[in-house]
Amino acid sequence: MSEDSQPKKKIPVLMILPPLLFAGLAALFLWGMQRDNPDELPSALVGQQAPEVALSQLGTKALWGHAELRQGKPTLVNFWASWCGPCRVEHPNLAQLQAEGLTILGVNYKDAPHNALSFLEELGDPYQAVGADDAGRLALNWGVYGVPETYLIDGEGNVVLRIAGPVTQREVEGRLRPALDALK
């Protein structure tokens, strides 16, 4: 037989498929890692009115409601709990923002009242007002999927920004301050 008469070998599709699937998956992972916070899911609330607020009293702390979100100035709504380790991490940053004059409203999420009050006594209270979300209904309405979670609300009650996870210095400088500057 001559070389020209030999049949050409075809590469089976099943041999090409795994490397193609691997390359596609690697590209998807690479794209996902380029996001600002790869752990954060997008919020459907950004650009919308904040959901109604119904909280219960936490000790003798001032209680807040939906009206406090429409006072003409930017406000942070922070969901937290005493049992939450990252809530301790973010606490000094919240205290600093409060010292700079930013209004912060707290939502204590599924926590024992005495534990929540001890947490605030130990670390300080950065909240202008705070209420308890004992059953987690408010968190569900706001789309919270874990504490801590913080929302920036403009002076008209609209959600401008959501920070899933602790409010770190990186979040403050990279996302929160630019969003606050845009509101001025």
C-alpha positions, 0 to 999 in steps of 0.5 A: 500500500502506498502512503496516499491510500492509507486512511487518515486517523480521526481523533475521537470526539470523546478525547477532545471533550474533557480538555475543552470542558476543563478549559471552559471551567478554568475560564469560568473560575478565573472570571469569578475570581476577578470580581471585587468580592467573589463570595458576595452574591448580587443584591436585588435591592440595590437601586430599590426602596429598602423593605419595611422595617419591623423590629423588636426592642433590644433592652433599653436601646433606642428602636428604629423603623422605616422612617429613619431611612428617609431622613435626608442623609446616608445611613448604614443598616448593619445586621449583626449578632454576638455569636458572629466572629466577623461581626467582632472584626468589623466593629472597630470600623463601624465605630470609626464610621460612627465617630465620623458622623455616619448614622448606623442603625443596627439589626441584631439577628437571631440572638439572645438579648442578654448576649447582644447587650453584653456584646455592645457593652464590651465592644462599644455601641456604634448604633444610633438605634438598634432593634432585634430580628428574633425570627429572622423575618426582616433579614429574609425580606432584605435578602440577608444570607449571613451576618454581618451584612451591611446596606448603605441607604440614601436619604430617600430610603433607597438601597445604594450598596450592600456589603456581604461580610464584615465592613473591613478597611478595604470595603470602607475605602474601596466601596463605601467611601466612593458610594458615600461621595457619590451621594453628596 
